[in-house]
């Protein structure tokens, strides 16, 4: 055999190994991006329906549905909330649980796991949060609407990726990865803002319950508990503790997610051999006896295969796989339906040039784009980070404008800042207008861009 053949075989083996390792990182991103982009259509449809309903002759029915009281009672204890609050405080906790899983995965094995790659989206996200908040504060300094400074800070990842999906293959994948990582850091920043600045008062009995259940989650994680039901029950208790404490209940979702184990007990490369051995055992058993699904030996073999499948996947992966479709196609559309409806009349239109709407719109359109672009430029010029592979500065500026689509998180924070005030309706309209303008500007810039994909290995 020619020694050169051995060298080429080794190179092919190394390349295959590298590709498989890369696929473990890229594949979850691709599935996540595809789901978010398609989910954006459902969210958009429900948001348009909410707008149409709120501006129709059946507007009163829309308000009545939002305020429909629903409750849970256990003995003498009862919890009663209206339908909108069950969605915003209850179902959205599951959304934030999904966000927490994404954050943990990204910091462990995703784009945020490598310092060099992580620095650009982290620095860019910081600029994209600080500048919009400062712009809003400039418009509303010491004004009645000053509390809404957190509204233009966060990015709606579903709509941003949906806008990128419209542009298809002309946009490099590295830019999509950058935007996802930026939005995840953005969400983390928004969660901290909600926890610290949008809590009216604290009930310390609730805080004590939160501390006890957080300790229980830590013990479950450290002792290797992998059953999803354990984390579900502790998470429900944590949600009740947050609701009791006065801290926003959705934060329970993120805190629970951070304790979900991300380790596997079996190397995935060994799994095919285990499955083949189990299949051979079942086949051999069928040759010796009449096949019987209830046969104890067969049940034991199948149970062993199931245990191997469980050991080869991390609980974090399994939970994210289960939760994300419900969040993307159920919870977020329900949130859009119950929160995006704003009655647009001459009164609210006249408020657009006032301080609160201007702060939101300018913060989303210019604040996000300038903050992200300037922070990214400084990070690259100082050598702290590098541009995403195959992307140009025009690509990055276009993505920065798309990050100004604040929709879901912006509506969420506006509900916390301006609940039951006239500012809430003004803020909703400003969020819709600002997000549309940011999306249009980002798409226009990216349409005028050309990808400069780096050549692949020969």
For each residue, the residues with C-beta under 8 A, 3 or more apart:
1: 5 6
2: 5 6
3: 6 7
4: 7 8
5: 1 2 8 9
6: 1 2 3 9 10
7: 3 4 10 11
8: 4 5 11 12
9: 5 6 12 13
10: 6 7 13 14
11: 7 8 14 15
12: 8 9 15 16
13: 9 10 16 17
14: 10 11 17 18
15: 11 12 18 19 457
16: 12 13 19 20
17: 13 14 20 21
18: 14 15 21 22
19: 15 16 22 23
20: 16 17 23 24
21: 17 18 24 25
22: 18 19 25 26
23: 19 20 26 27
24: 20 21 27 28 109
25: 21 22 28 29 109 110
26: 22 23 29 30
27: 23 24 30 31
28: 24 25 31 32 105 110 317
29: 25 26 32 33 110 111 176 177 180
30: 26 27 33 34
31: 27 28 34 35
32: 28 29 35 36 102 180 324
33: 29 30 36 37 161 165 176 180
34: 30 31 37 38
35: 31 32 38 39 324 325 328
36: 32 33 39 40 157 158 161 162 328
37: 33 34 40 158 161 162 164 165
38: 34 35 41 42 328
39: 35 36 42 43 158 162 328 329 332 333
40: 36 37 43 44 158 159 161 162 163 165
41: 38 44 45 162
42: 38 39 45 46 328 329 332 333
43: 39 40 46 47 158 159 332 333 336 407 408
44: 40 41 47 48 159 162 336
45: 41 42 48 49 333
46: 42 43 49 50 333 334 336 337 340
47: 43 44 50 51 336 337 340 407
48: 44 45 51 52
49: 45 46 52 53 337
50: 46 47 53 54 62 336 337 338 339 340 341
51: 47 48 54 55 340 341 342 344 432
52: 48 49 55 56
53: 49 50 56 58 59 61 62 341
54: 50 51 59 62 341 342 343
55: 51 52 59 343 344
56: 52 53 59 62
57:
58: 53 61 62
59: 53 54 55 56 62 63 343
60: 63 64
61: 53 58 64 65
62: 50 53 54 56 58 59 65 66 341
63: 59 60 66 67
64: 60 61 67 68
65: 61 62 68 83 338
66: 62 63 82 83 84 338
67: 63 64 82 83 84
68: 64 65 82 83
69: 80 81 82 83
70: 80 81 82 83 86
71: 78 79 80 81
72: 78 79 80
73: 77 78 79
74: 77 78
75:
76:
77: 73 74
78: 71 72 73 74
79: 71 72 73 243
80: 69 70 71 72
81: 69 70 71 85 86 89 90
82: 66 67 68 69 70 85 86
83: 65 66 67 68 69 70 86 87 338
84: 66 67 87 88 338 339
85: 81 82 88 89 90
86: 70 81 82 83 89 90 91
87: 83 84 90 91 92 331 334 335 338
88: 84 85 91 92 250 335 338 339 412 415
89: 81 85 86 92 93 243 248 249 250
90: 81 85 86 87 93 94 239 249
91: 86 87 88 94 95 331 334 335
92: 87 88 89 95 96 250 253 331 335 412
93: 89 90 96 97 239 249 250 252 253
94: 90 91 97 98 253 323 326 327 331
95: 91 92 98 99 250 253 327 331 332 335
96: 92 93 99 100 191 250 251 252 253 254 257
97: 93 94 100 101 235 253 254 256 257 323
98: 94 95 101 102 253 257 320 323 324 327
99: 95 96 102 103 184 187 191 253 254 257
100: 96 97 103 104 253 254 255 256 257 258
101: 97 98 104 105 257 260 316 319 320 323
102: 32 98 99 105 106 184 187 320
103: 99 100 106 107 184 187 188 254 257 258
104: 100 101 107 108 257 258 260 262 316
105: 28 101 102 108 109 110 262 316 320
106: 102 103 109 110 111 112 113 181 184
107: 103 104 110 112 113
108: 104 105 113 262
109: 24 25 105 106 113
110: 25 28 29 105 106 107 113 181
111: 29 106 114 117 118 121 177 178 180 181
112: 106 107 117 118 121 122 181 184 185
113: 106 107 108 109 110 117 118
114: 111 117 118
115: 118 119
116: 119 385 386
117: 111 112 113 114 120
118: 111 112 113 114 115 121 122 181
119: 115 116 122 123 379 384 385
120: 117 123 124 178 376 379 380 385 386 387 388
121: 111 112 118 124 125 178 181 182 184 185
122: 112 118 119 125 126 185
123: 119 120 126 127 375 376 378 379 384 385
124: 120 121 127 128 178 182 372 375 376 379 400
125: 121 122 128 129 182 183 185 186 189 372
126: 122 123 129 130 185 189 375
127: 123 124 130 131 371 372 373 374 375 376
128: 124 125 131 132 153 155 182 186 367 368 371 372 375 400 403
129: 125 126 132 133 153 154 186 189 190 371
130: 126 127 133 134 371
131: 127 128 134 135 363 367 368 370 371 374
132: 128 129 135 136 152 153 363 364 367 368 371
133: 129 130 136 137 149 150 152 153 363 367
134: 130 131 137 138 367
135: 131 132 138 139 152 359 362 363 366 367
136: 132 133 139 140 148 149 151 152 359 360 362 363 367
137: 133 134 140 141 146 149 359
138: 134 135 141 359
139: 135 136 143 355 356 358 359 362
140: 136 137 143 145 146 148 149 355 356 359
141: 137 138 146
142: 146
143: 139 140 146 355 356
144: 423
145: 140 148 355 356 359 418 423
146: 137 140 141 142 143 149
147: 417 418
148: 136 140 145 151 356 359 360 413 414 417 418 423 427
149: 133 136 137 140 146 153 359
150: 133 153 190 193 194 197 198 413 417
151: 136 148 360 363 406 410 413 414 417 427 431
152: 132 133 135 136 359 360 363 364 367 368 404 406 410 434
153: 128 129 132 133 149 150 186 189 190 193 363 406 409 413
154: 129 186 187 189 190 406 409 410 413
155: 128 160 179 182 183 186 187 368 403 404 405 406 409
156: 159 160 183 405 406 407 408 409 410 435
157: 36 160 161 179 180 183 184 187
158: 36 37 39 40 43 161 162 328 332 408
159: 40 43 44 156 162 163 405 407 408 435 439
160: 155 156 157 163 164 179 183 399 402 403 405
161: 33 36 37 40 157 158 164 165 176 179 180
162: 36 37 39 40 41 44 158 159 165 166
163: 40 159 160 166 167 402 405 439 442 443
164: 37 160 161 167 171 175 176 179 399 402 446
165: 33 37 40 161 162 168
166: 162 163 443
167: 163 164 170 171 443 446 447
168: 165 171
169:
170: 167 446 447 449 450 451
171: 164 167 168 175 176 395 446 451
172: 175 176 388 389 390 391 395 451 452 453
173: 176 177 390
174: 177 178 388 389 390 391
175: 164 171 172 178 179 388 390 391 395 396 399
176: 29 33 161 164 171 172 173 179 180
177: 29 111 173 174 180 181 388
178: 111 120 121 124 174 175 181 182 388 391 396 399
179: 155 157 160 161 164 175 176 182 183 399 402 403
180: 29 32 33 111 157 161 176 177 183 184
181: 106 110 111 112 118 121 177 178 184 185
182: 121 124 125 128 155 178 179 185 186 372 399 403
183: 125 155 156 157 160 179 180 186 187 403
184: 99 102 103 106 112 121 157 180 181 187 188
185: 112 121 122 125 126 181 182 188 189
186: 125 128 129 153 154 155 182 183 189 190 403 409
187: 99 102 103 154 155 157 183 184 190 191 409
188: 103 184 185 191 192
189: 125 126 129 153 154 185 186 192 193
190: 129 150 153 154 186 187 193 194 409 413
191: 96 99 187 188 194 195 251 254
192: 188 189 195 196
193: 150 153 189 190 196 197 198 413
194: 150 190 191 197 198 199 248 250 251 413 416
195: 191 192 198 199 247 248 251
196: 192 193 199
197: 150 193 194
198: 150 193 194 195 248 413 416 417
199: 194 195 196 202 246 247 248
200: 246
201: 246
202: 199 206 207 245 246 247
203: 206 207 244 245 246
204: 207 208 245
205: 208 209 244 245
206: 202 203 209 210 241 242 243 244 245 246 247
207: 202 203 204 210 211 241 245 247
208: 204 205 211 212
209: 205 206 212 213 237 240 241 244 245
210: 206 207 213 214 238 241 242 245 247 252 255
211: 207 208 214 215
212: 208 209 215 216
213: 209 210 216 217 234 237 238 241
214: 210 211 217 218 238 255 259
215: 211 212 218 219
216: 212 213 219 220 234
217: 213 214 220 221 231 234 238 255 256 259
218: 214 215 221 222 259
219: 215 216 222 223
220: 216 217 223 225 230 231 234 259
221: 217 218 225 259 260 261
222: 218 219
223: 219 220
224: 261
225: 220 221 230 231 261
226: 261 310 315
227: 230 231
228: 231 232 315 318 319 322
229: 232 233
230: 220 225 227 233 234
231: 217 220 225 227 228 234 235 256 259 260 315 319
232: 228 229 235 236
233: 229 230 236 237
234: 213 216 217 220 230 231 237 238 256
235: 97 231 232 238 239 252 253 256
236: 232 233 239 240
237: 209 213 233 234 240 241
238: 210 213 214 217 234 235 241 242 252 255 256
239: 90 93 235 236 242 243 249 252 253
240: 209 236 237 243 244
241: 206 207 209 210 213 237 238 244 245 252
242: 206 210 238 239 245 247 248 249 250 251 252
243: 79 89 206 239 240 249
244: 203 205 206 209 240 241
245: 202 203 204 205 206 207 209 210 241 242
246: 199 200 201 202 203 206
247: 195 199 202 206 207 210 242 251
248: 89 194 195 198 199 242 251 416
249: 89 90 93 239 242 243 252
250: 88 89 92 93 95 96 194 242 253 254
251: 96 191 194 195 242 247 248 254 255
252: 93 96 210 235 238 239 241 242 249 255 256
253: 92 93 94 95 96 97 98 99 100 235 239 250 256 257
254: 96 97 99 100 103 191 250 251 257 258
255: 100 210 214 217 238 251 252 258 259
256: 97 100 217 231 234 235 238 252 253 259 260
257: 96 97 98 99 100 101 103 104 253 254 260
258: 100 103 104 254 255
259: 214 217 218 220 221 231 255 256
260: 101 104 221 231 256 257 315 316 319
261: 221 224 225 226 314 315 316
262: 104 105 108 314 315 316 317
263: 314
264: 267 268 311 312 313 314
265: 310 311 312
266: 270 271 274 308 311 312
267: 264 270 271 312
268: 264 271 312
269: 272
270: 266 267 273 274 312
271: 266 267 268 274 275 308 309 312
272: 269 275 276
273: 270 276 277
274: 266 270 271 277 278 304 305 308
275: 271 272 278 279 305 308
276: 272 273 279 280
277: 273 274 280 281
278: 274 275 281 282 301 302 304 305 308
279: 275 276 282 283
280: 276 277 283 284
281: 277 278 284 285 301
282: 278 279 285 286 298 301 302
283: 279 280 286 287
284: 280 281 287 288
285: 281 282 288 289 295 297 298 301
286: 282 283 289 291
287: 283 284
288: 284 285
289: 285 286 292 295
290:
291: 286 295 298
292: 289 295 298
293: 298
294: 298 299
295: 285 289 291 292 298 299
296: 299 300
297: 285 300 301
298: 282 285 291 292 293 294 295 301 302
299: 294 295 296 302 303
300: 296 297 303 304
301: 278 281 282 285 297 298 304 305
302: 278 282 298 299 305 306
303: 299 300 306 307
304: 274 278 300 301 307 308
305: 274 275 278 301 302 308 309
306: 302 303 309 310
307: 303 304 310 311
308: 266 271 274 275 278 304 305 311 312
309: 271 305 306 312 313
310: 226 265 306 307 313
311: 264 265 266 307 308
312: 264 265 266 267 268 270 271 308 309
313: 264 309 310 317 318
314: 261 262 263 264 317 318
315: 226 228 231 260 261 262 318 319
316: 101 104 105 260 261 262 319 320
317: 28 262 313 314 320 321
318: 228 313 314 315 321 322
319: 101 228 231 260 315 316 322 323
320: 98 101 102 105 316 317 323 324
321: 317 318 324
322: 228 318 319 325 326
323: 94 97 98 101 319 320 326 327
324: 32 35 98 320 321 327 328
325: 35 322 328 329 330
326: 94 322 323 329 330 331
327: 94 95 98 323 324 330 331 332
328: 35 36 38 39 42 158 324 325 331 332
329: 39 42 325 326 332 333
330: 325 326 327 333 334
331: 87 91 92 94 95 326 327 328 334 335
332: 39 42 43 95 158 327 328 329 335 336 408
333: 39 42 43 45 46 329 330 336 337
334: 46 87 91 330 331 337 338
335: 87 88 91 92 95 331 332 338 339 408 411 412
336: 43 44 46 47 50 332 333 339 340 407 408
337: 46 47 49 50 333 334 340 341
338: 50 65 66 83 84 87 88 334 335 341
339: 50 84 88 335 336 411 412 415 428
340: 46 47 50 51 336 337 407 411 428 432
341: 50 51 53 54 62 337 338
342: 51 54 348 425 428 429 432
343: 54 55 59 348 425
344: 51 55 348 349 429
345: 348 349
346: 349 350
347: 350 351
348: 342 343 344 345 351 352 425 426 429
349: 344 345 346 352 429
350: 346 347 353
351: 347 348 354 356 357 426 429
352: 348 349 357 358 361 426 429 430 433
353: 350 357 358
354: 351 357 358 426
355: 139 140 143 145 358 359
356: 139 140 143 145 148 351 359 360 423 426 427 430
357: 351 352 353 354 360 361 426 427 429 430 433
358: 139 352 353 354 355 361 362 430
359: 135 136 137 138 139 140 145 148 149 152 355 356 362 363
360: 136 148 151 152 356 357 363 364 410 427 430 431 434
361: 352 357 358 364 365 430 433 434 437
362: 135 136 139 358 359 365 366 367 434
363: 131 132 133 135 136 151 152 153 359 360 366 367 368 434
364: 132 152 360 361 367 368 404 405 406 410 431 434 435 437 438
365: 361 362 368 369 401 404 434 437 438 441
366: 135 362 363 369 370
367: 128 131 132 133 134 135 136 152 362 363 364 370 371 404
368: 128 131 132 152 155 363 364 365 371 372 400 401 403 404 406 438
369: 365 366 372 373 397 400 401 403 404 438 441
370: 131 366 367 373 374 400
371: 127 128 129 130 131 132 367 368 374 375 400
372: 124 125 127 128 182 368 369 375 376 396 399 400 403
373: 127 369 370 376 377 396 397 400
374: 127 131 370 371 377 378
375: 123 124 126 127 128 371 372 378 379
376: 120 123 124 127 372 373 379 380 385 387 396 400
377: 373 374 380 381 393
378: 123 374 375 381 382 384
379: 119 120 123 124 375 376 382 384 385
380: 120 376 377 383 384 385 386 387
381: 377 378
382: 378 379
383: 380
384: 119 123 378 379 380
385: 116 119 120 123 376 379 380
386: 116 120 380
387: 120 376 380 391 392 393 396
388: 120 172 174 175 177 178 391 395 396
389: 172 174 454
390: 172 173 174 175 451 452 453 454
391: 172 174 175 178 387 388 395 396 451 452
392: 387 395 396 449 450 452
393: 377 387 396 397
394: 397 398 445 446 448 449
395: 171 172 175 388 391 392 398 399 446 449 451
396: 175 178 372 373 376 387 388 391 392 393 399 400
397: 369 373 393 394 400 401 445
398: 394 395 401 402 442 443 445 446 449
399: 160 164 175 178 179 182 372 395 396 402 403 442 446
400: 124 128 368 369 370 371 372 373 376 396 397 403 404 442
401: 365 368 369 397 398 404 438 439 441 442 445
402: 160 163 164 179 398 399 405 438 439 442 443 446
403: 128 155 160 179 182 183 186 368 369 372 399 400 438 442
404: 152 155 364 365 367 368 369 400 401 434 435 437 438 439 441 442
405: 155 156 159 160 163 364 402 435 438 439 442
406: 151 152 153 154 155 156 364 368 409 410 431 434 435 438
407: 43 47 156 159 336 340 410 411 431 432 435
408: 43 156 158 159 332 335 336 411 412
409: 153 154 155 156 186 187 190 406 412 413
410: 151 152 154 156 360 364 406 407 413 414 431 435
411: 335 339 340 407 408 414 415 428 431
412: 88 92 335 339 408 409 415 416
413: 148 150 151 153 154 190 193 194 198 409 410 416 417
414: 148 151 410 411 417 418 424 427 428 431
415: 88 339 411 412 418 419 424
416: 194 198 248 412 413 419
417: 147 148 150 151 198 413 414 423 427
418: 145 147 148 414 415 421 423 424 427
419: 415 416 424
420: 424
421: 418 424
422: 425 426
423: 144 145 148 356 417 418 426 427
424: 414 415 418 419 420 421 427 428
425: 342 343 348 422 428 429
426: 348 351 352 354 356 357 422 423 429 430
427: 148 151 356 357 360 414 417 418 423 424 430 431
428: 339 340 342 411 414 424 425 431 432
429: 342 344 348 349 351 352 357 425 426 432 433
430: 352 356 357 358 360 361 426 427 433 434
431: 151 360 364 406 407 410 411 414 427 428 434 435
432: 51 340 342 407 428 429 435 436
433: 352 357 361 429 430 436 437
434: 152 360 361 362 363 364 365 404 406 430 431 437 438
435: 156 159 364 404 405 406 407 410 431 432 438 439
436: 432 433 439 440
437: 361 364 365 404 433 434 440 441
438: 364 365 368 369 401 402 403 404 405 406 434 435 441 442
439: 159 163 401 402 404 405 435 436 442 443
440: 436 437 443 444
441: 365 369 401 404 437 438 444 445
442: 163 398 399 400 401 402 403 404 405 438 439 445 446
443: 163 166 167 398 402 439 440 446 447
444: 440 441 447 448
445: 394 397 398 401 441 442 448 449
446: 164 167 170 171 394 395 398 399 402 442 443 449
447: 167 170 443 444
448: 394 444 445
449: 170 392 394 395 398 445 446
450: 170 392
451: 170 171 172 390 391 395
452: 172 390 391 392
453: 172 390
454: 389 390
455: 458
456:
457: 15
458: 455
